[in-house]
Each structure stands twice: as C-alpha cells, then as structure tokens.
Amino acid sequence: VQLVESGGDLVQPGGSLRLSCVGSGFAFSRFKMRWVRQVTGKEREVVASIGGITGIAVYGDSVEGRFTISRDDAKNTVYLEMDSLKPEDTAVYYCNAQAWPLDYWGKGTLVTVSS
C-alpha cells in the first residue's frame, strides 16, 4: 500500500497551490480520502475529506471556502486545490485513506506560505 503526495511548495500569501495524492495497493474508490495537516508541536488538523462512494466533501472551518477537495478514481488520485493561502496554512499536508478498520497514510508534503 502506498500514498504519495506531491505539490507542496513555497507560495506567497494570497496565492494558490494544488496538492495531489496517488494511491496504490488498495481499492482506492472504496476509501474515504482525507487531507490532514500538521504543524510541528501542534495536533493534526483535518483539512478536508471526500467520501468513497458518496463523493461528499467536508471541510474544516479554517479552510471552508478557500480549499477544494476532489478525486479521480480512474487515476487513484485525490487533489486539494488551495486558494487565498494564508501564512497559517503553513504545514506538512498528509494524505489519508480510510475504510474501517483500514487506515493508510502518506509521508506528507510541505506547504509554506510566506512572503
């Protein structure tokens, strides 16, 4: 099983970035996919999730209206489009796949928002 994130970068405040996560080794379409971020020394924060069957997206309060999660099951890929980025969005962003009792994690990609 693998989840490989990409797209992290240094971006200026107000800018945009798109993260991608490619899964392999499991039934991707059946899993809920989540983007979770963490700042060193702080708890992980669920940024967004998208259902495996329903495709319903749910967002954290801090990113509602600025981030968009989507998935392409044909490509085993989940995306996170991030707009109007703020310095407080700086974190390592992890891709997470869930289908109880299975729970898979990627290694993360660093997003830095700074001028």
C-alpha positions as CSV (number, residue, x, y, z in Angstrom):
1,V,0.0,0.0,0.0
2,Q,1.3,3.5,-0.9
3,L,0.1,7.0,-0.7
4,V,2.3,9.5,-2.4
5,E,1.7,13.2,-2.0
6,S,3.1,15.9,-4.3
7,G,2.7,19.6,-5.0
8,G,4.0,21.2,-1.8
9,D,5.9,24.4,-2.3
10,L,6.7,27.9,-1.1
11,V,4.0,30.3,-2.1
12,Q,3.2,33.9,-1.2
13,P,0.2,34.9,0.9
14,G,-2.9,35.1,-1.3
15,G,-1.5,32.6,-3.8
16,S,-2.8,29.2,-4.9
17,L,-1.4,25.6,-4.8
18,R,-2.7,22.2,-5.8
19,L,-1.7,19.1,-3.9
20,S,-2.0,15.6,-5.4
21,C,-2.0,12.2,-3.7
22,V,-1.8,9.0,-5.7
23,G,-2.8,5.7,-4.0
24,S,-1.8,2.2,-4.9
25,G,-2.2,-1.3,-3.5
26,F,-5.8,-0.9,-2.2
27,A,-9.3,-0.4,-3.5
28,F,-9.0,3.4,-3.8
29,S,-12.6,4.1,-4.9
30,R,-14.0,2.5,-1.8
31,F,-12.0,4.6,0.7
32,K,-12.8,7.9,2.2
33,M,-9.9,10.2,1.4
34,R,-8.7,13.0,3.7
35,W,-6.1,15.7,3.7
36,V,-4.7,16.3,7.2
37,R,-2.2,18.9,8.1
38,Q,0.2,19.3,11.0
39,V,2.5,22.0,12.3
40,T,5.4,20.8,14.5
41,G,4.3,20.8,18.1
42,K,0.6,21.0,17.3
43,E,-2.1,18.5,16.8
44,R,-3.1,17.2,13.4
45,E,-6.0,19.1,11.8
46,V,-8.3,17.5,9.3
47,V,-8.5,19.9,6.4
48,A,-10.9,18.2,4.1
49,S,-12.4,14.8,3.3
50,I,-14.3,13.2,0.5
51,G,-16.4,10.1,0.6
52,G,-15.5,7.0,-1.3
53,I,-19.0,6.1,-2.6
54,T,-20.9,9.3,-1.9
55,G,-18.2,11.7,-3.1
56,I,-19.5,14.1,-0.4
57,A,-16.8,16.7,0.6
58,V,-16.5,18.1,4.1
59,Y,-14.1,20.9,5.1
60,G,-12.6,22.2,8.3
61,D,-13.8,25.6,9.4
62,S,-10.4,27.2,8.8
63,V,-10.3,26.4,5.1
64,E,-14.0,26.4,4.2
65,G,-14.5,28.5,1.0
66,R,-10.8,28.6,0.2
67,F,-9.9,24.9,-0.3
68,T,-11.5,22.3,-2.6
69,I,-11.0,18.6,-2.4
70,S,-11.7,16.3,-5.4
71,R,-10.9,12.8,-6.5
72,D,-10.4,10.9,-9.7
73,D,-10.9,7.2,-9.0
74,A,-9.8,6.3,-12.5
75,K,-6.4,7.7,-11.6
76,N,-6.4,6.7,-7.9
77,T,-5.8,10.3,-7.1
78,V,-7.2,12.8,-4.7
79,Y,-6.5,16.5,-5.0
80,L,-6.6,19.6,-2.8
81,E,-6.9,22.9,-4.5
82,M,-5.8,25.6,-2.1
83,D,-6.7,29.3,-2.9
84,S,-6.2,32.5,-0.9
85,L,-3.5,30.9,1.1
86,K,-2.5,32.4,4.4
87,P,0.7,32.1,6.5
88,E,-1.3,30.0,9.0
89,D,-1.8,27.4,6.3
90,T,1.9,26.5,6.5
91,A,2.2,22.9,7.5
92,V,3.0,19.4,6.3
93,Y,0.0,18.1,4.5
94,Y,-0.7,14.4,4.7
95,C,-3.0,12.2,2.5
96,N,-5.1,9.7,4.5
97,A,-7.2,6.8,3.2
98,Q,-9.8,5.3,5.5
99,A,-12.2,2.3,5.2
100,W,-12.7,0.8,8.7
101,P,-10.6,-0.9,10.0
102,L,-8.0,0.1,7.4
103,D,-6.2,3.4,7.8
104,Y,-3.4,4.4,5.4
105,W,-1.1,7.5,5.5
106,G,1.3,9.1,3.1
107,K,4.6,10.7,4.1
108,G,3.4,14.3,3.6
109,T,4.3,17.3,1.5
110,L,5.4,20.6,2.9
111,V,3.4,23.8,2.1
112,T,5.0,27.1,3.2
113,V,3.1,30.3,2.8
114,S,5.4,33.3,3.2
115,S,6.4,36.5,1.6
